[in-house]
Amino acid sequence: MNPDTGALLSWKDILRQHAQEHPAVTAGLLSAALVVIALLVQSLFNISQGPDAEFVRYALLGGTAGFLATALGALPALLLKRIPRQLEDSMLGFAAGMMLAAAAFSLLLPGIEAGTELTGNAFNGGLLVVFGMLMGALLMLGLDEFTPHEHEKTGPCGPGYERCDRAWLFVFAIALHNLPEGMAVGVSFAGGDMGVGLPLATAIALQDIPEGLAVALTLRAAGFSGATAVLVAAGSGLLEPVGALLGVGLAGGLMFAYPVGLGLAAGAMIFVVSHEVIPETHRNGHQTTATMGLMAGFALMMVLDTALG
């Protein structure tokens, strides 16, 4: 909203205003976006020309499993308006722990291994993954900065939120969580290694169940009906198969794109956990419970990665 005229700002106006106020941040975000777009276009072209179409199917199945798990987790909100806040914080902590462990064991370690094999040097292989992590963090920072959304505690934020219905603001906020999860699943299947993709897809689906319930109950607490809360929470899970296709496209075409893509997905997930999930679980005086939930989720993901990988 233009404070002088009261007119609605276009996205071009929003970008120009942000560039004037934060030139360094805007330049970094645009550079990251160009790199990501270039990798995606090149990779999708290479995949369409090669024998890797089955990787796309695996990624889509993994992303769809996350969507179904989100929908399943949201269903109890048809009958429940709320659960004890301490239990909800422990559930979100559990989901955060699984995401952190997935980033470490199913994304960063395989990424470093692939980068080392590609470059012949462990240090250079690690640098490829670190570069990907930086791109992932910048990607999520850009989405958080330029996407209108709303959080239960901090309220609406992002450019143009005045023009969006409150339900859509919650949808965008949830999408910021689900997109990197789907990307992680897609990237994990891009190398054709089921030992990387299967445990990660399983872990993402498992942690989507409590996450789906927490999201639906948050919507109910914000005043939405049970049916609307379930539909919005379940619909947000559609971002998981979309993110999976994006992830497999980013990492499946070029050799160096695979370790970079694994780092990108890990960086995006770590950003979401640190920027959104953990602060949310520590706002209500249940830090210890949430931390124990995080450790339980981390341990479960570690075991799953060992058993299925």
HELIX and SHEET records of a PDB file:
HELIX    1   1 TRP A   11  GLU A   21  1                                  11    
HELIX    2   2 PRO A   23  GLN A   49  1                                  27    
HELIX    3   3 ALA A   53  ALA A   74  1                                  22    
HELIX    4   4 LEU A   75  LEU A   78  5                                   4    
HELIX    5   5 ARG A   85  ALA A  101  1                                  17    
HELIX    6   6 ALA A  102  LEU A  108  3                                   7    
HELIX    7   7 LEU A  109  THR A  119  1                                  11    
HELIX    8   8 ALA A  122  PHE A  146  1                                  25    
HELIX    9   9 TYR A  161  ARG A  163  5                                   3    
HELIX   10  10 ARG A  166  ALA A  190  1                                  25    
HELIX   11  11 MET A  194  ALA A  221  1                                  28    
HELIX   12  12 GLY A  226  SER A  236  1                                  11    
HELIX   13  13 LEU A  239  ALA A  251  1                                  13    
HELIX   14  14 ALA A  257  VAL A  272  1                                  16    
HELIX   15  15 VAL A  273  VAL A  277  3                                   5    
HELIX   16  16 ILE A  278  THR A  281  1                                   4    
HELIX   17  17 GLN A  287  LEU A  308  1                                  22    
SHEET    1   A 2 HIS A 149  HIS A 151  0                                        
SHEET    2   A 2 GLY A 155  CYS A 157 -1                                        
END                                                                             
